[in-house]
Amino acid sequence: MGRKKKRKVSPLSIILLLLLASFLSSLFYKIVKKGPSEPIRVEVLNACGVSKLARRTTEVLREMGFDVVYYGNATTMRSESVVVERHSKDGRHAKVVARALGIKQIIVSIDTTGIAQVSVIIGKDYKRIKKLNRREFVL
């Protein structure tokens, strides 16, 4: 019976393997990391008339890492809450914000004159937004 020869691993092979592993792990991290690289700029508008709802929504969004650049009252009342994309035709920013709050309706209405990428308009159905119904935010 013959003897098997032991193969020596060269230091160059180890270095190349480590470099490859490092590259693949950084690529994997970029693919699976959550959220955008910069916070999405959001404005929050209260369209249901409930006092302090825009401010409380702002607090929730900021806790989640969004950059709320303005909050206040809408000029008209709405029955349903909506997230409006202002900067991207594909609605990518609005989708992230809508998912975070649990709002189903998204509208794309491009307006690059403002600094907000997304408008969150809170309607009379605000009680359906689970993130706003936490105990510390009960109105």
Buried (B, 14 or more C-beta within 10 A) or exposed (E): EEEEEEEEEEEEEEEEEEEEEEEEEEEEEEEEEEEEEEBBBBBBBBBBEBEEBBEBBBBBBEEBEBBBBBBEEBEEEBEBBBBBBBBBEEBBBBBBBBEBBEBBBBEEEEEEEEEBBBBBBBBBBBEBBEBBEEEEBEE
